[in-house]
Amino acid sequence: MSVATASSSVQTEVAGHFDVLIVGAGISGIDAAYYLQKDCPEKSFAVLESQGSFGGTWEFHKYPGIRSDSDLYTFGYKWKPWVDAPIASAPEILRYLDEALDEQDLKKHIQYKRKVKNASWDSKAQQWTVSVENLDSGELQTFSCGFLWMCQGYYKFDGGYVPDWPGKEKFKGDLIHPMEWKEDYDYADKEVIVIGSGATAATIVPAMAPTAKHVTVLQRSPTYFSPGRNKNELADTLRDLDIPEEWTHEIVRQQILKEGGAIADLAFAQPEMLKEQLIGVVREHLGDDYDVETHFTPSYEPWRQRLAFVPDGDLFKGITSGAASMCTDHIESFNENGILLKSGKQLDADIIISATGFNLCVLGGIDFSVDGKPVDFSKTTTYRGCMFSDVPNMAWVFGYFRASWTLRADLISELMCRMFNHMKGKDSAVVTPTLRDMDKNMASLPWIDPDNFNPGYLQRGMHAMPKQGDQEPWIFTQDYQLEKKEFPAANLDDGSLIYS
C-alpha cells in the first residue's frame, strides 16, 4: 500500500513490521542475523542495506589493493571457518560472506538500496517506526519493529576526511580520497603522492607502486608497522594432519588472540621494549643505511593508534626497489604542480591521494527520537558499549580497535539474543538501560579514553559520541579478553536494565 504525504508528492509505502530490524548488511549485520536466526528462531527480522549488495566497507571501497588489516581467523566469524591466507583482499572477503549468507540461508532477509532516514520510538505502541528511502525508486517506506539493531558501521560513506590544505584548489592534477576511488581509474606511469601513513596508505602504496611511475608517501609523523608473513604455520600444520577445518579455525583463532593479547599487554607494561622490537623489524626489512629514525620511529607509544600489519613486507619491498619512497614533512601549501613542504622542498605529482582518514558517524547519522523527543547520544551513557541510557530496545555494534571488529560483534550478538530470551521469560516487550541511584553520581567519561587510543577520526568526532561511566555496566573497556568473560556472565537483572 502507498499513501501520499500531505506536504509532498513523495509516496510513502507501509513496508511491514518485524520483531527485529537490523540496519546494515556488512560484517556486523550478517553476524547479528546469524545469531538471531540460531538463538531466537521465533523472531521475525529483516536486514536493511543502503548499498546494492552485502559486505559493507568491503563492497563500498574500490581503491587499489584493498585488504583486511586484521587476520581472517579472528576477523572472520567463529561460526564459519576461514581456509585461506590470514590477510585477505576485499574480493576474497566478499566471497567468504557470500558463502556464509548462502550456507545460513540469510539472503532472503536482506533488502538492498534501503537508506534509513529517521527512527522514532513510541512507548505506548512499544515499537520503533523507521522511515526508509528506497534509493532505486526515491519512494519512502515505513517499517516498524520491536527492536532496532544498528550494524551500519561507524564512519560516513558520503566522503572521507580531507584537511583544508592551503591552495589545494590550485593543483592541476587529480586529488582523490580513497573512499571516492573509481575501479577503472588509470594511474599507470603517473607520479603519485599518498598523504598519510596509516593502514589505507600501507595498502595502496604496494598495490600502486609496480604500475605508477613513482609513489611518494608524505606523512607528518611516522606510524608503527608490523611486517610479517601472510601465512599461519599452525594452520598449515593442522591441515597437513587433516584436522577438520572447524577445529583448525578455532585453534588458530585462539593462538592469534593469545599472541595479540600479549602484544597489547606489552604495549602498556613495557612500551619502550615493544617500540624497539617493532622498529627493529622494520630496520631488518629496509637495511641499516635507511633513515628509520626519521620515517619509521613514531613519537607516540605503540597501540595508541592502530598497528598496521604489512603482509610479506610488501610496503618495504616497494621502498627498497625504488618504486616508492617516504617523505616526513609538513605541508606548506598546494600549487599547480604538487605540494610545497614546510622544509622548502617541492613534491611534484600527477595524482595526490588523501589517505587522511574518514569522518566518524554516530549511529549512521540517523535522526532518532523517543516519544517525540530527539535523542542526543552525546548525552547518553553506554551500557556495555552497545546500548544507551534511556533509549529503549536498541543496540549498536561498535567493535575493537586493537583486536578484530568481529570479535565484539560476536559478543554483542550473543548478549542481545540472551537478552531477548530473558525478556521472553519475563513476558517483557521492552528493555531500557537506566542509570540506577548508585550510578547517578559516577564520573562521565569519554567514549574512548584518549590516553588509551587516539586516532584522528575518533578525536575529531568524540564530542558527538556517547559517554561511559567508571563502574559496571557503564564501562566501555575495548578489552576483548575482559569482555569475553564479562558478557556471557552479565547479570541482566542487576537493576540497570528496566523491563516492561
C-alpha positions as CSV (number, residue, x, y, z in Angstrom):
1,M,0.0,0.0,0.0
2,S,1.2,3.5,-0.8
3,V,-0.2,6.7,0.6
4,A,0.7,10.3,-0.4
5,T,2.1,12.5,2.3
6,A,0.2,15.8,2.9
7,S,3.2,18.0,2.3
8,S,4.9,16.2,-0.5
9,S,4.3,14.3,-3.7
10,V,6.7,11.6,-2.5
11,Q,5.0,8.3,-1.8
12,T,5.2,6.5,1.5
13,E,4.9,2.8,1.4
14,V,4.0,0.8,4.6
15,A,6.6,-1.9,4.3
16,G,5.8,-4.1,7.2
17,H,6.5,-5.0,10.9
18,F,9.4,-7.1,12.2
19,D,10.3,-8.2,15.7
20,V,13.9,-7.1,14.9
21,L,15.2,-4.7,12.3
22,I,18.9,-4.9,11.5
23,V,20.5,-1.9,9.8
24,G,23.5,-2.8,7.7
25,A,24.4,-6.0,5.8
26,G,28.2,-5.8,6.4
27,I,30.2,-7.9,8.8
28,S,28.2,-7.0,11.9
29,G,24.8,-7.2,10.3
30,I,25.3,-10.6,8.9
31,D,26.6,-11.8,12.2
32,A,23.6,-10.4,14.0
33,A,21.3,-12.1,11.5
34,Y,23.1,-15.4,12.0
35,Y,22.8,-15.4,15.8
36,L,19.2,-14.1,15.7
37,Q,18.2,-16.9,13.4
38,K,20.0,-19.5,15.5
39,D,19.2,-18.4,19.1
40,C,15.8,-16.7,18.6
41,P,14.2,-18.6,15.7
42,E,10.7,-17.5,16.6
43,K,11.6,-13.8,15.9
44,S,10.9,-12.2,12.5
45,F,13.6,-9.9,11.2
46,A,14.8,-8.0,8.2
47,V,18.2,-6.5,7.2
48,L,18.2,-3.1,5.6
49,E,21.3,-2.2,3.5
50,S,21.8,1.1,1.7
51,Q,24.2,-0.3,-0.9
52,G,23.3,-2.6,-3.7
53,S,24.9,-5.6,-2.2
54,F,26.2,-7.1,1.1
55,G,29.6,-6.5,2.5
56,G,29.7,-3.0,4.0
57,T,33.1,-1.5,3.7
58,W,34.4,-4.4,1.6
59,E,31.7,-3.7,-1.0
60,F,32.0,0.1,-0.8
61,H,35.7,0.7,-1.2
62,K,37.4,0.2,-4.6
63,Y,40.9,1.6,-4.1
64,P,43.9,-0.5,-5.2
65,G,44.9,-3.4,-3.1
66,I,42.1,-3.1,-0.5
67,R,42.5,-5.8,2.1
68,S,42.0,-6.6,5.7
69,D,44.3,-5.2,8.3
70,S,43.2,-8.0,10.7
71,D,43.7,-11.7,10.3
72,L,40.6,-13.5,9.0
73,Y,40.8,-16.2,11.7
74,T,39.6,-13.5,14.1
75,F,38.0,-11.0,11.7
76,G,36.1,-13.9,10.2
77,Y,33.2,-15.4,12.1
78,K,33.8,-18.0,14.7
79,W,30.9,-19.9,13.2
80,K,32.4,-20.1,9.7
81,P,36.0,-21.4,9.2
82,W,38.5,-19.3,7.2
83,V,40.6,-21.5,5.0
84,D,43.0,-19.1,3.1
85,A,45.8,-16.8,3.9
86,P,45.3,-14.7,7.1
87,I,45.2,-11.3,5.4
88,A,42.6,-11.2,2.7
89,S,41.7,-8.9,-0.2
90,A,38.2,-7.4,-0.5
91,P,37.1,-9.9,-3.2
92,E,38.2,-12.8,-1.0
93,I,36.3,-11.4,2.0
94,L,33.2,-10.9,-0.2
95,R,33.3,-14.5,-1.4
96,Y,33.5,-15.6,2.2
97,L,30.5,-13.5,3.2
98,D,28.6,-14.8,0.1
99,E,29.2,-18.3,1.2
100,A,28.2,-17.5,4.8
101,L,24.9,-16.0,3.6
102,D,24.1,-19.0,1.4
103,E,25.1,-21.6,4.0
104,Q,22.8,-20.0,6.6
105,D,20.0,-19.0,4.1
106,L,20.1,-15.4,5.1
107,K,19.9,-13.6,1.8
108,K,16.1,-13.7,1.8
109,H,16.1,-11.4,4.8
110,I,18.2,-8.6,3.2
111,Q,16.6,-5.6,1.4
112,Y,19.1,-3.5,-0.6
113,K,19.1,0.1,-1.6
114,R,17.3,1.0,1.6
115,K,18.6,4.0,3.5
116,V,17.3,4.7,6.9
117,K,16.4,8.4,7.4
118,N,14.9,8.5,10.9
119,A,13.6,6.3,13.6
120,S,11.1,7.1,16.4
121,W,10.2,5.1,19.5
122,D,6.6,5.1,20.8
123,S,6.3,3.8,24.3
124,K,2.6,3.2,24.1
125,A,2.9,1.1,20.9
126,Q,6.2,-0.4,22.3
127,Q,7.8,-0.2,18.9
128,W,10.1,1.8,16.6
129,T,8.8,3.4,13.4
130,V,11.6,3.7,10.8
131,S,11.5,5.9,7.8
132,V,13.5,4.4,4.9
133,E,14.3,5.8,1.4
134,N,14.2,3.3,-1.5
135,L,17.3,4.5,-3.4
136,D,16.1,2.9,-6.6
137,S,12.6,4.5,-6.7
138,G,13.0,7.5,-4.4
139,E,10.0,6.4,-2.5
140,L,9.8,6.5,1.3
141,Q,9.0,3.3,3.1
142,T,7.8,2.9,6.7
143,F,9.0,-0.1,8.7
144,S,8.1,-0.8,12.3
145,C,9.9,-3.1,14.7
146,G,10.1,-4.1,18.3
147,F,13.9,-3.9,18.5
148,L,16.4,-1.9,16.4
149,W,19.8,-3.4,15.9
150,M,22.3,-0.9,14.4
151,C,25.1,-2.6,12.4
152,Q,25.8,0.2,9.9
153,G,29.4,0.8,10.9
154,Y,31.0,3.9,12.4
155,Y,32.1,6.3,9.6
156,K,30.3,8.3,6.9
157,F,30.1,6.8,3.5
158,D,29.5,10.1,1.7
159,G,33.1,11.3,1.7
160,G,36.3,10.9,3.7
161,Y,38.2,13.4,5.8
162,V,40.2,15.8,3.7
163,P,42.0,18.6,5.6
164,D,41.6,22.2,4.3
165,W,45.1,22.5,2.9
166,P,46.1,25.9,1.6
167,G,45.9,26.2,-2.2
168,K,44.6,22.7,-2.9
169,E,42.2,24.1,-5.5
170,K,45.3,25.2,-7.5
171,F,46.6,21.7,-8.1
172,K,46.1,20.8,-11.8
173,G,46.2,17.0,-11.3
174,D,43.7,14.7,-9.5
175,L,43.2,15.0,-5.8
176,I,41.4,11.8,-4.7
177,H,40.3,10.4,-1.3
178,P,40.4,6.5,-1.3
179,M,36.6,6.5,-0.5
180,E,36.0,8.1,-3.9
181,W,38.1,5.8,-5.9
182,K,36.8,4.5,-9.3
183,E,37.7,1.0,-10.2
184,D,38.8,1.9,-13.7
185,Y,41.0,4.8,-12.7
186,D,44.2,4.8,-14.7
187,Y,47.4,5.7,-12.7
188,A,49.9,3.9,-14.9
189,D,53.2,5.8,-15.3
190,K,51.9,8.6,-13.1
191,E,53.8,10.4,-10.3
192,V,51.7,9.8,-7.2
193,I,51.8,11.3,-3.7
194,V,49.9,9.5,-1.0
195,I,49.3,11.8,2.0
196,G,49.1,9.7,5.2
197,S,50.7,6.6,6.5
198,G,48.0,4.5,8.2
199,A,46.5,1.2,7.1
200,T,45.0,2.6,4.0
201,A,48.3,4.0,2.7
202,A,50.0,0.8,3.7
203,T,47.6,-1.0,1.4
204,I,47.5,1.5,-1.6
205,V,51.2,2.1,-1.9
206,P,52.4,-1.5,-2.6
207,A,49.5,-2.0,-4.9
208,M,50.2,1.1,-7.0
209,A,54.0,1.1,-6.9
210,P,54.6,-1.6,-9.7
211,T,52.4,0.4,-12.1
212,A,52.8,4.0,-11.2
213,K,55.9,6.0,-12.3
214,H,56.7,6.5,-8.6
215,V,54.8,6.7,-5.3
216,T,55.8,9.1,-2.5
217,V,54.3,8.6,0.9
218,L,54.0,12.1,2.6
219,Q,53.5,11.9,6.3
220,R,53.6,14.4,9.1
221,S,54.8,11.8,11.6
222,P,55.7,8.1,11.4
223,T,53.3,5.2,12.1
224,Y,54.1,1.8,13.6
225,F,54.1,-1.1,11.2
226,S,54.2,-4.8,11.9
227,P,55.6,-6.7,8.9
228,G,55.1,-10.5,8.8
229,R,54.4,-13.5,6.5
230,N,50.9,-13.8,5.2
231,K,50.5,-17.3,6.4
232,N,49.9,-19.2,9.6
233,E,52.2,-22.1,10.1
234,L,50.0,-23.7,12.8
235,A,47.0,-23.7,10.4
236,D,49.2,-25.3,7.7
237,T,50.4,-27.9,10.1
238,L,46.8,-28.8,11.2
239,R,45.6,-29.0,7.6
240,D,48.5,-31.3,6.8
241,L,47.3,-33.5,9.6
242,D,43.7,-33.5,8.1
243,I,42.3,-31.8,11.2
244,P,38.7,-30.6,10.4
245,E,38.6,-27.0,9.3
246,E,36.2,-26.1,12.2
247,W,38.9,-27.2,14.7
248,T,41.7,-25.6,12.8
249,H,39.8,-22.3,12.6
250,E,39.2,-22.3,16.4
251,I,42.7,-23.4,17.4
252,V,44.4,-20.8,15.2
253,R,41.9,-18.2,16.3
254,Q,42.8,-18.8,20.0
255,Q,46.5,-18.8,19.1
256,I,46.2,-15.4,17.4
257,L,44.1,-14.0,20.3
258,K,46.7,-15.1,22.8
259,E,49.6,-13.6,20.9
260,G,47.7,-10.4,20.2
261,G,46.8,-10.1,23.9
262,A,50.4,-10.5,24.8
263,I,51.4,-7.7,22.5
264,A,48.7,-5.4,23.9
265,D,49.8,-6.1,27.4
266,L,53.4,-5.4,26.5
267,A,52.4,-2.1,24.9
268,F,51.2,-0.8,28.3
269,A,53.6,-2.6,30.6
270,Q,56.8,-2.1,28.6
271,P,56.1,0.3,25.7
272,E,59.7,1.1,25.0
273,M,60.6,-2.6,24.6
274,L,57.7,-3.1,22.2
275,K,58.7,0.0,20.3
276,E,62.3,-1.2,19.9
277,Q,61.0,-4.6,18.7
278,L,58.6,-3.1,16.1
279,I,61.2,-0.6,14.7
280,G,63.9,-3.3,14.7
281,V,61.8,-5.5,12.4
282,V,61.3,-2.5,10.0
283,R,65.1,-1.9,10.1
284,E,65.6,-5.5,9.1
285,H,63.5,-5.0,6.0
286,L,65.0,-1.7,5.0
287,G,68.6,-2.1,5.9
288,D,71.0,-0.3,8.3
289,D,71.6,2.6,5.8
290,Y,67.9,3.6,5.7
291,D,66.8,6.5,7.8
292,V,64.4,4.6,10.0
293,E,64.7,7.2,12.8
294,T,63.1,9.8,10.6
295,H,60.5,7.8,8.7
296,F,59.5,4.9,10.9
297,T,60.1,6.0,14.5
298,P,56.7,7.3,15.9
299,S,56.6,9.8,18.8
300,Y,53.7,8.1,20.4
301,E,53.7,4.8,22.3
302,P,52.7,1.6,20.5
303,W,48.9,0.7,20.2
304,R,47.7,4.3,20.9
305,Q,46.7,4.1,17.3
306,R,46.0,1.0,15.2
307,L,49.0,-1.1,14.4
308,A,49.2,-1.6,10.6
309,F,50.2,-5.1,9.6
310,V,52.3,-5.3,6.4
311,P,51.8,-8.8,4.8
312,D,55.1,-10.2,3.5
313,G,56.7,-6.8,3.9
314,D,55.2,-5.6,0.6
315,L,55.4,-1.9,1.6
316,F,59.1,-2.2,2.4
317,K,59.7,-4.1,-0.8
318,G,58.3,-1.1,-2.7
319,I,60.7,1.2,-0.9
320,T,63.8,-0.9,-1.3
321,S,63.0,-1.4,-5.0
322,G,62.9,2.4,-5.5
323,A,59.3,2.3,-6.7
324,A,58.1,4.0,-3.5
325,S,59.7,6.4,-1.0
326,M,58.9,8.1,2.3
327,C,58.8,11.8,3.0
328,T,58.3,13.0,6.5
329,D,57.4,16.7,6.5
330,H,54.6,19.2,6.8
331,I,52.5,20.7,4.0
332,E,53.1,24.5,3.4
333,S,50.7,24.7,0.5
334,F,49.5,23.0,-2.7
335,N,50.4,24.5,-6.0
336,E,49.8,23.8,-9.7
337,N,52.4,21.0,-9.8
338,G,52.0,19.4,-6.4
339,I,52.9,20.3,-2.8
340,L,55.3,22.7,-1.3
341,L,56.6,21.5,2.1
342,K,57.5,23.4,5.2
343,S,61.1,22.4,4.6
344,G,61.0,24.3,1.3
345,K,61.1,21.1,-0.8
346,Q,58.7,20.7,-3.7
347,L,56.9,17.4,-4.4
348,D,55.5,17.3,-7.9
349,A,52.7,14.9,-8.8
350,D,50.1,13.9,-11.3
351,I,47.9,12.4,-8.7
352,I,47.6,13.2,-5.0
353,I,45.8,10.7,-2.8
354,S,44.4,11.9,0.5
355,A,44.7,8.8,2.7
356,T,43.8,11.0,5.7
357,G,41.1,9.0,7.3
358,F,37.3,9.3,7.5
359,N,34.6,11.1,9.4
360,L,33.1,9.4,12.4
361,C,29.4,8.8,12.1
362,V,27.3,8.2,15.2
363,L,24.6,5.5,14.5
364,G,24.5,6.2,10.8
365,G,23.7,9.9,11.2
366,I,20.1,8.9,11.6
367,D,17.6,11.2,13.4
368,F,16.3,9.3,16.5
369,S,13.6,10.3,18.8
370,V,12.0,8.7,21.9
371,D,8.3,9.7,22.5
372,G,8.7,12.7,20.3
373,K,12.0,14.0,21.9
374,P,15.1,14.0,19.8
375,V,17.9,11.7,21.1
376,D,21.3,13.4,21.6
377,F,23.6,10.4,22.0
378,S,26.4,12.5,23.5
379,K,24.1,13.0,26.5
380,T,23.6,9.3,27.0
381,T,25.7,6.8,28.9
382,T,26.6,3.5,27.2
383,Y,25.5,0.2,28.6
384,R,28.5,-2.2,27.9
385,G,29.3,-0.2,24.9
386,C,26.3,-1.4,22.9
387,M,23.1,0.1,24.4
388,F,22.4,3.6,25.7
389,S,20.7,5.0,28.8
390,D,17.0,5.9,28.4
391,V,16.9,4.6,24.8
392,P,14.6,1.6,24.7
393,N,15.1,-1.5,22.6
394,M,18.1,-0.5,20.6
395,A,21.7,-1.8,20.3
396,W,24.7,-0.6,18.3
397,V,27.6,-2.8,17.3
398,F,30.9,-1.0,17.8
399,G,33.9,-3.3,17.6
400,Y,37.5,-3.4,18.8
401,F,40.4,-1.2,17.8
402,R,43.2,-3.5,19.0
403,A,41.5,-6.7,18.0
404,S,39.3,-7.7,15.1
405,W,35.9,-5.9,14.9
406,T,34.0,-9.2,14.5
407,L,35.1,-10.4,17.9
408,R,32.9,-7.8,19.6
409,A,30.1,-8.3,17.0
410,D,30.0,-11.9,18.2
411,L,29.9,-10.9,21.9
412,I,27.2,-8.3,21.3
413,S,25.1,-10.7,19.2
414,E,25.2,-13.4,21.9
415,L,24.4,-10.9,24.6
416,M,21.4,-9.5,22.6
417,C,20.0,-12.9,21.9
418,R,20.4,-13.9,25.6
419,M,18.6,-10.7,26.5
420,F,15.7,-11.4,24.0
421,N,15.2,-14.8,25.5
422,H,15.5,-13.4,29.0
423,M,12.7,-10.9,28.1
424,K,10.6,-13.7,26.7
425,G,10.9,-15.5,30.1
426,K,9.8,-12.3,31.9
427,D,7.0,-11.7,29.4
428,S,8.6,-8.3,28.7
429,A,8.5,-6.4,25.4
430,V,10.8,-3.5,26.3
431,V,14.2,-3.2,27.8
432,T,15.7,0.2,28.7
433,P,19.2,0.8,30.1
434,T,18.7,3.2,33.0
435,L,21.1,4.7,35.5
436,R,20.5,3.3,39.0
437,D,20.6,5.5,42.1
438,M,24.1,4.2,42.7
439,D,25.1,5.3,39.2
440,K,23.8,8.9,39.3
441,N,27.0,10.4,40.7
442,M,29.6,8.4,38.8
443,A,32.1,10.1,36.6
444,S,31.0,10.9,33.0
445,L,33.9,9.9,30.8
446,P,34.7,9.9,27.0
447,W,33.5,7.0,24.9
448,I,37.2,6.1,24.5
449,D,40.0,7.3,26.8
450,P,42.2,9.4,24.6
451,D,45.2,8.4,26.6
452,N,44.4,4.8,25.7
453,F,43.5,5.1,22.0
454,N,43.6,8.4,20.0
455,P,43.4,8.2,16.2
456,G,42.4,11.4,14.4
457,Y,39.0,10.4,13.3
458,L,38.0,9.5,16.8
459,Q,39.3,12.7,18.3
460,R,37.5,14.8,15.7
461,G,34.2,13.1,16.4
462,M,34.4,12.4,20.2
463,H,32.1,15.2,21.1
464,A,29.2,13.5,19.4
465,M,29.8,10.1,20.9
466,P,28.0,8.6,24.0
467,K,29.7,8.8,27.4
468,Q,30.8,5.9,29.6
469,G,31.0,5.7,33.3
470,D,33.6,4.5,35.8
471,Q,31.6,1.5,37.1
472,E,29.9,-1.6,35.6
473,P,27.9,-2.0,33.5
474,W,28.6,1.5,32.1
475,I,32.2,1.0,31.1
476,F,33.4,0.5,27.5
477,T,36.7,-1.2,28.1
478,Q,37.8,-2.1,24.5
479,D,39.3,-5.2,26.1
480,Y,38.3,-8.4,24.4
481,Q,40.0,-10.7,27.0
482,L,37.9,-9.0,29.7
483,E,34.6,-8.8,27.8
484,K,34.7,-12.4,26.6
485,K,34.3,-13.3,30.2
486,E,32.0,-10.4,31.3
487,F,29.4,-10.6,28.6
488,P,28.4,-14.2,29.0
489,A,28.2,-13.7,32.8
490,A,26.5,-10.3,32.7
491,N,23.6,-10.1,35.2
492,L,20.6,-9.0,33.2
493,D,18.7,-8.3,36.4
494,D,21.2,-6.0,38.2
495,G,18.8,-3.1,38.0
496,S,20.5,-1.3,35.2
497,L,18.0,-2.8,32.7
498,I,14.4,-1.8,33.2
499,Y,11.9,-4.3,31.7
500,S,8.3,-3.5,30.8
